[in-house]
Amino acid sequence: MEKTPTPHIEPSSLPNPTSSTRPSTRTLVRKVRLEHLAVELLRLGDALRLPVPIDSLWKDPPLGLWVPDPETITVTAMITDEDPYTPRLMTARDIAVRVGKGSWSIKVKLLGSEPFSDEDVTIFARALLIPSQLIFRLSERQKTPENVSIIFQVPRSEAEQRLVELGLMPGG
């Protein structure tokens, strides 16, 4: 019986098992927990609808989770940007920072008592403005960055990133 020669493979041509472009399981679990926490906040604030009433949520926080600062809304409203939805994103980020620093029992159970990282704030704010429950209800034609931006009143770049996060659009 003839043996087939084994091809020689250079170790440098093999993929490195310790490096990957895919997020770790821990990262994925954290994202899911941030999403869950955002939806819970929206439910408590009766804000799980289109477009998410982020200013109302900010002004009247459920369970008194933070003390609204009227100057934050004023400063946010004065921001000039090419995208008219940037103030909504900034308000959502401010809510995310406050929730992240707080001791809300659900937040502590899901994510611990440490404040949110910058990445956590971004993920949480995006999940507040574009909840997965609402985006999955859209028709396939509506699931484009342009349409999601208009429907959810968010910057186009955030809409695009959210579609990628939810696997509704290929990442680039």
BANU-385265 format. One record per residue: residue in three letters; x, y, z of N, C-alpha, C, O in turn. Coordinates in steps of 0.1 Angstrom, whole numbers, padded with zeros to 4 digits, always signed. Example, Ala and Ser with C-alpha at 12.3 -4.5 7.8 and 13.67 -1.06 7.14 Angstrom:
BEGIN
ALA+0132-0057+0078+0123-0045+0078+0132-0033+0078+0142-0033+0085SER+0128-0022+0071+0137-0011+0071+0129+0000+0079+0134+0011+0080
! end
This chain:
BEGIN
MET+0008-0012+0000+0000+0000+0000+0009+0012+0000+0018+0013+0008GLU+0006+0022-0009+0014+0033-0011+0010+0044-0001-0002+0047+0000LYS+0019+0051+0005+0016+0062+0014+0016+0075+0006+0024+0078-0002THR+0006+0083+0009+0005+0096+0003+0014+0105+0012+0013+0106+0024PRO+0022+0113+0005+0031+0122+0013+0023+0133+0019+0014+0138+0014THR+0027+0136+0031+0021+0147+0039+0027+0160+0034+0039+0161+0034PRO+0018+0169+0031+0024+0182+0026+0030+0190+0038+0025+0189+0049HIS+0041+0197+0035+0047+0205+0045+0040+0219+0046+0039+0226+0036ILE+0036+0222+0058+0029+0235+0060+0037+0243+0069+0041+0239+0080GLU+0040+0255+0065+0048+0265+0073+0039+0269+0085+0028+0273+0083PRO+0045+0269+0097+0037+0274+0108+0032+0288+0107+0021+0291+0112SER+0039+0296+0100+0034+0310+0098+0022+0311+0090+0015+0322+0090SER+0019+0301+0082+0007+0302+0073-0005+0297+0080-0016+0298+0074LEU-0004+0292+0092-0016+0287+0099-0022+0298+0107-0015+0308+0111PRO-0035+0298+0109-0042+0309+0116-0038+0308+0131-0036+0297+0136ASN-0036+0320+0137-0033+0320+0151-0046+0318+0159-0055+0326+0158PRO-0046+0307+0167-0059+0304+0174-0062+0314+0186-0073+0314+0191THR-0052+0322+0190-0054+0331+0200-0059+0345+0195-0064+0353+0203SER-0057+0348+0182-0062+0360+0177-0074+0358+0168-0074+0348+0160SER-0084+0366+0169-0096+0365+0161-0102+0378+0159-0101+0387+0168THR-0109+0380+0148-0117+0392+0146-0131+0390+0152-0138+0400+0153ARG-0134+0378+0156-0147+0376+0162-0147+0379+0177-0137+0377+0183PRO-0157+0385+0182-0157+0389+0196-0158+0376+0205-0163+0366+0201SER-0152+0378+0217-0152+0366+0226-0166+0364+0232-0175+0372+0230THR-0168+0352+0237-0181+0349+0243-0184+0359+0254-0195+0363+0256ARG-0174+0363+0262-0176+0372+0273-0181+0386+0268-0190+0392+0273THR-0175+0390+0256-0180+0403+0250-0194+0402+0245-0202+0411+0247LEU-0197+0390+0239-0211+0388+0234-0221+0388+0245-0232+0394+0244VAL-0218+0381+0256-0227+0381+0267-0229+0395+0273-0240+0398+0277ARG-0218+0402+0274-0219+0416+0280-0228+0424+0271-0237+0432+0276LYS-0227+0423+0258-0235+0431+0248-0250+0427+0250-0259+0436+0250VAL-0253+0414+0251-0266+0409+0253-0272+0415+0266-0284+0419+0267ARG-0264+0415+0277-0269+0421+0290-0271+0436+0289-0281+0441+0295LEU-0263+0443+0282-0265+0457+0280-0278+0460+0272-0286+0468+0276GLU-0280+0451+0262-0293+0452+0254-0305+0450+0263-0315+0457+0263HIS-0304+0439+0272-0315+0436+0281-0317+0447+0290-0329+0451+0293LEU-0307+0453+0296-0308+0464+0305-0315+0476+0298-0323+0483+0304ALA-0311+0479+0286-0317+0490+0279-0331+0488+0277-0339+0498+0279VAL-0335+0476+0273-0350+0473+0270-0357+0474+0284-0368+0479+0284GLU-0351+0470+0294-0358+0471+0307-0360+0485+0311-0371+0489+0316LEU-0350+0494+0309-0352+0508+0312-0363+0514+0303-0371+0522+0308LEU-0363+0510+0290-0374+0515+0282-0388+0511+0286-0397+0518+0286ARG-0389+0498+0291-0402+0493+0295-0406+0501+0308-0418+0505+0309LEU-0397+0502+0317-0400+0510+0330-0404+0524+0327-0413+0529+0334GLY-0398+0530+0317-0401+0544+0313-0412+0545+0303-0415+0556+0298ASP-0419+0534+0300-0430+0534+0290-0425+0541+0277-0432+0549+0271ALA-0413+0537+0273-0407+0543+0261-0403+0534+0250-0395+0537+0241LEU-0409+0522+0250-0405+0512+0240-0415+0513+0228-0424+0505+0226ARG-0412+0524+0221-0421+0528+0209-0412+0536+0200-0402+0541+0203LEU-0418+0538+0188-0411+0546+0177-0415+0560+0177-0427+0563+0178PRO-0406+0569+0174-0392+0568+0178-0392+0569+0193-0400+0575+0200VAL-0381+0562+0199-0380+0562+0213-0380+0576+0219-0372+0584+0214PRO-0389+0579+0228-0389+0593+0234-0378+0596+0244-0380+0596+0256ILE-0366+0597+0238-0354+0597+0247-0354+0610+0256-0349+0609+0267ASP-0359+0621+0250-0359+0633+0259-0368+0632+0270-0365+0636+0281SER-0380+0626+0268-0389+0623+0279-0384+0614+0289-0385+0616+0301LEU-0377+0604+0285-0370+0594+0294-0360+0601+0302-0359+0599+0314TRP-0352+0610+0296-0342+0618+0303-0348+0627+0314-0343+0627+0325LYS-0359+0634+0310-0365+0643+0319-0373+0637+0330-0375+0642+0341ASP-0378+0624+0328-0386+0617+0338-0381+0603+0340-0387+0594+0335PRO-0370+0602+0346-0363+0588+0347-0372+0578+0356-0376+0582+0366PRO-0373+0566+0350-0381+0556+0358-0373+0553+0371-0361+0553+0371LEU-0381+0551+0382-0375+0547+0395-0366+0558+0400-0358+0555+0410GLY-0366+0570+0395-0357+0580+0399-0342+0576+0398-0334+0579+0407LEU-0339+0569+0387-0326+0564+0386-0315+0574+0384-0303+0572+0387TRP-0318+0586+0380-0309+0598+0380-0317+0610+0382-0329+0611+0381VAL-0309+0621+0385-0315+0634+0386-0313+0641+0373-0301+0644+0370PRO-0324+0645+0366-0321+0651+0353-0315+0665+0355-0319+0672+0364ASP-0306+0668+0346-0299+0681+0347-0305+0689+0335-0302+0686+0323PRO-0312+0700+0338-0318+0708+0327-0308+0714+0317-0311+0716+0306GLU-0296+0717+0322-0286+0722+0314-0281+0712+0303-0276+0716+0293THR-0281+0700+0307-0277+0689+0297-0285+0690+0284-0280+0690+0273ILE-0298+0691+0286-0307+0691+0275-0305+0704+0267-0305+0704+0255THR-0303+0715+0274-0301+0728+0267-0288+0728+0259-0288+0732+0247VAL-0277+0722+0265-0264+0721+0258-0266+0712+0246-0261+0715+0235THR-0272+0700+0248-0274+0691+0238-0282+0697+0226-0278+0694+0214ALA-0292+0704+0229-0301+0710+0219-0293+0721+0211-0296+0723+0199MET-0283+0727+0216-0275+0737+0210-0264+0732+0201-0258+0739+0193ILE-0261+0719+0201-0251+0713+0193-0254+0714+0179-0265+0710+0174THR-0245+0719+0171-0247+0720+0157-0239+0709+0150-0227+0707+0153ASP-0246+0702+0142-0240+0690+0136-0247+0689+0122-0259+0694+0121GLU-0241+0682+0113-0248+0680+0100-0260+0671+0102-0269+0672+0094ASP-0260+0663+0112-0271+0653+0114-0280+0659+0124-0276+0661+0136PRO-0293+0660+0121-0302+0666+0131-0305+0656+0142-0311+0661+0153TYR-0301+0644+0141-0304+0634+0152-0293+0633+0162-0294+0625+0171THR-0282+0640+0160-0271+0639+0169-0275+0642+0184-0270+0636+0193PRO-0283+0653+0186-0287+0655+0200-0294+0644+0207-0292+0642+0219ARG-0302+0636+0200-0309+0624+0205-0298+0614+0210-0299+0608+0220LEU-0288+0612+0201-0277+0603+0205-0270+0608+0217-0266+0599+0226MET-0267+0620+0218-0260+0625+0229-0268+0624+0242-0262+0621+0253THR-0281+0626+0241-0290+0624+0253-0289+0609+0257-0289+0606+0269ALA-0290+0600+0247-0290+0586+0251-0276+0582+0257-0276+0574+0266ARG-0265+0588+0252-0252+0585+0258-0252+0591+0272-0246+0584+0281ASP-0258+0602+0275-0258+0607+0289-0266+0598+0298-0262+0596+0309ILE-0277+0593+0293-0285+0584+0301-0276+0571+0304-0276+0566+0315ALA-0269+0566+0294-0261+0555+0295-0250+0557+0306-0247+0548+0314VAL-0244+0568+0305-0234+0571+0315-0240+0571+0329-0234+0565+0339ARG-0251+0577+0331-0257+0578+0344-0262+0564+0349-0260+0560+0361VAL-0268+0556+0340-0271+0542+0344-0259+0534+0347-0259+0527+0357GLY-0248+0536+0339-0236+0529+0341-0229+0532+0355-0223+0524+0361LYS-0231+0545+0359-0225+0549+0372-0234+0545+0384-0230+0546+0396GLY-0247+0542+0381-0256+0540+0392-0256+0526+0398-0248+0518+0394SER-0264+0525+0408-0265+0512+0415-0278+0505+0414-0283+0498+0423TRP-0285+0507+0402-0298+0501+0399-0296+0486+0401-0286+0480+0395SER-0304+0480+0408-0302+0465+0412-0301+0456+0400-0293+0447+0399ILE-0309+0459+0389-0309+0451+0377-0295+0452+0370-0289+0443+0366LYS-0290+0465+0370-0277+0467+0364-0266+0460+0371-0258+0454+0365VAL-0267+0461+0384-0256+0454+0393-0257+0439+0391-0246+0433+0390LYS-0269+0433+0390-0270+0419+0388-0265+0415+0375-0258+0404+0374LEU-0268+0422+0364-0264+0418+0351-0250+0422+0348-0243+0414+0341LEU-0245+0433+0352-0232+0438+0348-0222+0442+0359-0211+0446+0356GLY-0226+0441+0371-0217+0444+0382-0218+0459+0386-0226+0466+0380SER-0210+0463+0396-0211+0476+0401-0202+0486+0395-0202+0498+0398GLU-0193+0481+0386-0183+0490+0380-0191+0499+0370-0200+0495+0363PRO-0186+0512+0368-0192+0520+0358-0190+0515+0344-0181+0507+0341PHE-0199+0519+0335-0198+0514+0321-0185+0520+0315-0181+0531+0317SER-0179+0511+0306-0167+0516+0298-0173+0525+0287-0185+0525+0285ASP-0164+0531+0279-0169+0539+0268-0176+0531+0258-0186+0535+0252GLU-0171+0518+0256-0178+0509+0246-0191+0505+0251-0201+0505+0244ASP-0193+0503+0265-0206+0500+0270-0215+0511+0268-0227+0509+0265VAL-0211+0523+0270-0219+0535+0269-0224+0536+0254-0236+0538+0252THR-0216+0533+0245-0220+0534+0231-0230+0523+0228-0240+0525+0221ILE-0227+0511+0232-0236+0499+0230-0250+0502+0236-0260+0500+0230PHE-0250+0506+0249-0262+0509+0256-0270+0520+0250-0282+0519+0248ALA-0264+0531+0246-0271+0542+0240-0277+0538+0226-0288+0541+0224ARG-0270+0530+0219-0275+0525+0206-0287+0516+0208-0297+0517+0201ALA-0286+0507+0218-0297+0498+0221-0309+0506+0227-0320+0502+0225LEU-0307+0517+0234-0318+0525+0238-0326+0532+0226-0338+0531+0226LEU-0318+0537+0217-0324+0544+0206-0330+0535+0195-0339+0538+0188ILE-0323+0523+0193-0327+0514+0183-0329+0500+0189-0321+0491+0187PRO-0340+0498+0197-0342+0485+0204-0344+0474+0194-0351+0475+0184SER-0338+0462+0197-0339+0451+0188-0354+0447+0186-0357+0443+0175GLN-0362+0447+0196-0376+0443+0195-0383+0452+0184-0392+0447+0177LEU-0379+0464+0183-0386+0473+0174-0380+0472+0160-0387+0472+0150ILE-0367+0470+0159-0361+0469+0145-0365+0456+0138-0366+0456+0126PHE-0367+0445+0146-0370+0433+0140-0385+0433+0135-0389+0424+0127ARG-0393+0442+0140-0406+0444+0135-0407+0451+0121-0418+0450+0115LEU-0397+0457+0117-0397+0464+0104-0397+0454+0093-0393+0443+0094SER-0402+0459+0081-0402+0450+0069-0388+0450+0064-0379+0458+0068GLU-0385+0440+0056-0371+0439+0050-0367+0451+0043-0356+0456+0043ARG-0376+0458+0036-0373+0470+0028-0370+0481+0037-0362+0490+0033GLN-0375+0481+0049-0372+0492+0059-0359+0490+0066-0353+0500+0072LYS-0353+0479+0065-0340+0476+0072-0328+0480+0065-0319+0472+0062THR-0328+0493+0061-0316+0499+0055-0311+0510+0064-0319+0516+0072PRO-0298+0514+0064-0294+0525+0072-0302+0538+0070-0305+0545+0080GLU-0305+0541+0058-0313+0553+0056-0326+0553+0062-0330+0562+0069ASN-0334+0542+0060-0347+0541+0066-0347+0540+0081-0355+0546+0088VAL-0338+0532+0087-0337+0531+0101-0333+0544+0107-0338+0548+0118SER-0324+0552+0101-0321+0565+0106-0333+0574+0107-0335+0581+0117ILE-0342+0574+0097-0354+0582+0097-0364+0577+0107-0370+0584+0114ILE-0367+0564+0106-0377+0558+0115-0374+0559+0130-0382+0563+0138PHE-0361+0557+0133-0357+0557+0147-0351+0571+0151-0348+0573+0163GLN-0350+0580+0142-0344+0593+0144-0330+0593+0151-0328+0598+0161VAL-0321+0586+0143-0308+0584+0148-0298+0588+0136-0302+0587+0125PRO-0286+0591+0139-0276+0594+0128-0275+0581+0120-0276+0570+0125ARG-0273+0583+0107-0272+0572+0097-0261+0562+0102-0263+0550+0101SER-0250+0567+0106-0238+0559+0110-0243+0549+0122-0238+0538+0122GLU-0251+0554+0131-0255+0546+0142-0265+0535+0137-0265+0524+0142ALA-0274+0539+0128-0283+0530+0122-0276+0518+0115-0279+0507+0117GLU-0266+0522+0108-0258+0512+0100-0251+0503+0110-0251+0491+0108GLN-0245+0508+0120-0238+0500+0130-0247+0490+0137-0244+0479+0140ARG-0259+0495+0140-0269+0487+0147-0274+0476+0138-0275+0464+0143LEU-0276+0478+0126-0279+0468+0116-0268+0457+0115-0271+0445+0115VAL-0256+0461+0116-0245+0452+0115-0245+0444+0128-0244+0432+0128GLU-0246+0451+0140-0246+0444+0153-0257+0433+0154-0255+0422+0159LEU-0268+0436+0148-0280+0426+0148-0279+0416+0137-0289+0408+0136GLY-0269+0416+0129-0268+0407+0118-0277+0409+0107-0280+0400+0099LEU-0283+0421+0106-0292+0425+0095-0286+0431+0083-0292+0434+0073MET-0272+0433+0084-0265+0439+0073-0250+0434+0075-0245+0433+0086PRO-0244+0431+0064-0230+0426+0066-0221+0438+0070-0223+0449+0067GLY-0211+0434+0079-0202+0444+0084-0191+0447+0074-0188+0439+0066GLY-0185+0459+0076-0175+0462+0066-0162+0466+0072-0153+0470+0065
! end
